[in-house]
């Protein structure tokens, strides 16, 4: 068996085209969705990610601001930035780029964001709404996973799903989404983590395996059943002197062995990653609609 490639890059492009049409419809009503990203410190991956978000906003016609603050900012100063964005009518969505300096209280800062502008879906109000099946905004990476499963026609009702990873960003919200009695979900979900006795006992029985551990290539073909669907959220850089750059970007899955046995699989890069930003834009457009009484 050779697995069908679940192409997140191409799907994200399709979603951006759909969003562009929605943004144009809003513009005709005098509404321009706006996204503000707060970047604290000089973490290189965060800089790259925030810049990518800004470029993607431009592609679909969403107004974008990046508020850069040095690593010495105080908690009260961070609150002041958030408060100004909460009250800014031009800003539909706010995200606080993680990580922030360890001496700052990231949770308290997230709670400070108005839940109606929390397009990352991390405010307790939005997390609680998700858990009871009445979501406003859903966490971007898990929502990207759901969208890929839906668009690649992976039937989830009654399926055995194993999620490897229990983070607040991916594992927990994704489990909450997949177990909902929605047309595109309604699955039976198991979460595995560092204390799970034998992860592979679980992954071998799963119809769908979703990995989000950040452990390069820990899942191999012998660890999944024939015809399983593999969604790889993990991303790592490993040394490889055989290539010009001296390293390779890989996921949690060993792509060659898993793709020989799976029915569908996401690549790394080019799988879930591009969908995260696409879903952030989706949430931002939705936020503009909600704030103007259109959703």
N, C-alpha and C positions, 0 to 999 in steps of 0.2 A: 504494500500500500504506500502511495506517495501522498502526503497530506496536501490539502488545498491551503494556499497561503491566505491568511486573513490580513489584508493590506490596510494598515492603519493610516498610512500616509495618503493613499488615494481616497479612503473614506473621509478623512479630515478635509481634503480638498472639496469633496462633494458637499460636506456640511457647511463649509465656508461659502460655497455658492448659494446654498439654501438661505444662509444667514444674510448674505448680501441682499437678496430679494426682500427679506423681512425688514432689514434696516432701511431700504429704499421706501418701503411702504410706511414705515414710521416717520421717515424724513418728510414725506408728503403731508403728514399731520403735524409737522414742526417738532418732532421728537428725535433727538440724537442720543443713543445709548452712550454712556461714558464709563470707562474703567480706570480706576486709580490703583497703582501698585506702590506699596511702601517697601523700600529696600533699605535695611539698616546694616551698615558695615560694608565690607568689600569682599564677601565670599564670591570667588570667581564663578562657580556654577550658577549661583543665584543671579549674578549679573547677566550671564548668558540667557538664562531662562526668562528674566524680566524683559530683556531686550527683544526676545522672540515673541513674547506676549504683545509687546507694543507694535511690532511689525505685523502680527496677525490681526490686531485691531484695525490697523490702517487698511489691510486688504479687504475687510468687510464693511468699512465705513464707520467703525466704532471710535468715538473720541477716546484718547488715551493720555494718561498722565503717569509719570514715574516720579515719586517723591523719594529722593535719596537723602539719607541721614547717616552721619558718621557713627561709628561703633560706641562713642561715648555718650550717646543720647540717654537721658533719664526716662524713667517710667512715665513721669508726669508730662514730659515733652512729647513722648510717643502718644500718650492720651490726647494731647492737644492737636497733634496731626490728625488722629483718627476723628476727633470731634469736628474738626474743620471740614473733613470730607463727608461726615455724616450729614452736615447741614448744607453741603454744596449741592444745589439742584442740578448741576451739570454732571454730577457723578452718580451713575446708577449702581455701580458695583465697586466694592473695596476689597483688596486682598493684601494681607500682610505676608510678604515673602519669608518663608522659613528656610533655614534657621535664622534666628536673631541672636544677639549676644546672650550668653547664658545667665548673666546677672539680671536680665530683664524677664518679667513674668509674661511669657507668650500667651498662656491661656487667658490671663486677665486682659491682655490686649485684644485678643480675639473676641472676648465677651463685650468689650467696649464698642466694637463695630455694631452698628444698627443691623439687626437680623434681616431687615428688608434689603440691605445692601451687601449682605454676606454671601457673595457669589462663589466662595470656596465651599460653602455648606458646612462650616466648622463651628458655628455658633451653637450653643446648647439648644436654643430654640429650634434651629433647623435640624439638628441631630434628633431631637425628640419627635419632631414632626415626621421624620423619616421612619423612626421606629414604629410609630403607630399607623404607618401607611398613608399619611397625608402630607407628602413632602412639598416644600416650597422650592428650595434649591438642594440638589444632591451633589455630594462630593465629586469633584471633577474626574479623577482617575477611575473610580468605580463606575461612574456614569458612562465614561468612555468604553469600559469593558461591556456594560449592558448594551450600549449602542452597537458595538461590533457584533455581539452575539445575535442581536436582532437583525441587523442588516445582512449578516451572512446566514440567516435562516437556521440558527441553531435552536431547536425546540428544547425549552428548558422545563416545561411542566413535568413534575415528577422525577426529573433527572437527579442522579447522585452527583453533587458538586463538592469537590474538596478545594478549599482555599488554604494555601500554605502561607501563613503570615497573619498577624492579628493587630496591625497598626491602626491608629485612629484615622489615618489618611486613606487606607486601602482596605485591609482585611475586615475590620468591623463594619464600616458602612456598606461594603459590598455584600457581606453576609446578610445584612438587614434588607438590602434591595432584593437579593435573589430569593429570599424566603417569602416575600410579599405575594399575595394572591392577585398578581397582575397578569395580563395576557402574555407578556414577554418573559415572565419569571416563574414563580410558583414551584421552585426547586427544593430538594432536600439538601441541606447544607451542613458540611462538617468543616470546622476550622482547626487546622494543625498549626503547631508553633514549637518553640524551643523545648518545651517540656513534654511534647507528644512522644510516646515511647517508641513507636515505629511508624514514621511518617509514610514509608513506602507501602505498608499494609493498607493504608487509606488510599493512597494515590492509585494503587493497582486496581481498585474496585470502582474508581470514579468514572462517570461518563464525561465529566468536564473537570479538568485540573487547572486551577488558577494559582500561579506562583508569584509571591511578593515578599521574598525573603532577602534579596540582595546577596545571595550566595551563588557565585558563578557556576553554572552548569551542574548543579547538584541533582537535577532530575534528568534521568536518562531513559532511553527507550524501554529498558527492562523494568522500569518503575511504573509504567502505564499499561492499560489494557488496549488491545487492538481496537482501533476506531475511536479512541478518546479524542476530545477536543482540548487543545492546550492553549491557554492564554497566559503569556509570560509578561508579567509586570516588572520583574526585576531587571536591573541594568548594572553592569560592573565593567571595569576596565582591567584586563589581565595582560601581563607582559607576553610578548610574542616576538622574539628576535627575527623570525622568518619573514615578517612584513616590514615595509619601509618605515612606518611610524614607530615600530617597536612595541606596539600593543594592539589589542583587539577589544572592541566593545561586544560584550556577550550578555545574555540573559541568565535567568535561573535555570533554564532548560538547555540541555545539550541538543542543539537544533538538529544536527544530522541524524542522530539515533532516534529522537522523538518524532521527527517528521516522517521517518520511514515506517512508523507504526500508527501515528495519529491520523484522524480523518481531516482535521483542520488544525492550523497552528499559526500563531502570530510570530513574526520575526523580531529580532532585536539587533539593531534599531529598526524603526519603521513600523512598529506594531502599535502597542498601546500608547507610547509616548506622544505621538502627534495628536492623539485623541484627547489628551488631557487639556491642551490649550483650546482645541475645538469646543470642548464642553464648557470651558471657562467663558468663551465667547457666547455660547448658547445661553448660559446662566445670566450673562450680562444683558443680553437682548431681552430675556424673560424678565429681568429685574426692571428694565425700562418700561415694559408693558404693564407690570404689576403696579409700579409707582404712578402710572398715568391711567390706571383703571381699565386697562385693556386685557388683563388676564387675571 
